[in-house]
């Protein structure tokens, strides 16, 4: 339902802002299954395209689902720290 309302609210920034907040809350509260990733990804894409900060919340849920799907549960903070580019000591001047 959020996806339908989002599509119809393109010219209503206050409504989209309210929806972004509600999407983040619902995304965190629902027990999602790995088959739900596509739907959640669509919400993430919409929020990211609109530069809504709630995109980070939705992204962390997606990452949790993907890690659970692989059989490894990694927290969002662990995932981010593991995926940050680190400079090698050999790269220093």
N, C-alpha and C positions, 0 to 999 in steps of 0.2 A: 504494500500500500504506500509506503514512503516513497518508493521509486516513481509511482504514478503521480503523486502530489508534487514531488520534486520537479518532474518534467513540466507540469502545468504551472509551476511557480517561478519560471525563468525571469519574469519581469517584476517579481515581488521579493525584493531583497530581505525585507523584515521577516517574511514567511520562511524564506530559505534559511535565514539565520536561526529561527526557532526550530525548523526541521533539523538542521545540523546538530543542534544541542540534543534534540530528542533521539536522533539516530545514534549518537554516541552513547547515550544512556541505555537505550534498548540493546545496542550491540554488546555492551558490557554485561547486561543482566540476563540475556538469553543463553541457554546452553546450546551452542551450535554444534553441528556435525560437519565432518569434512566435506560432505556434498553441498553444504551451504556456502562454501567459499566463493563461488561465482556470484551469488547475490550480494554477499558482503563486499566483494571486490567492486561491484558496480557502485555501491554506496561510497566506497573509498574513492573511486575515480571521480565521482561527482563532487565530493567534498574537496579533494585535492585540486581539481580544476577551478573551483571557486575560492581557493586559498583559505578554506575554513580550517582552523586549528584542530577541530574535532577529527580531521582525517588521521591524525596520529593515533587516536584512540582506536579507530576502526582498523588501522594498519596493524596495531599490536594484536588485535583479536585474530586477524588473518594469519599473522606469524605464529600465534599460539596454536591455531588449528593445523597449520602446515607442519609444525614440529610434532604435534600429537599424531598426525597422520603418518609421519615417518617413525613413530614410536619413541620419539625423544621429546621430552617436554623441556623447553628452554624459555626462560622468562624474557619479556621484551627488552629489559635492560641488558641481560646477558647477550641476547641476539644482536643488539646494537653494538655492544662493545666488541663482540667477535667479528663483526663485519666492518668495523672502522679500519681504514687504511693506516697501518703503522709504518713509520719510517724505519728503515733498517739502519743499524749503526754504521754500516758501510756506505750509506748515502750521505753521511755528514761531510761537510767541507773539511 
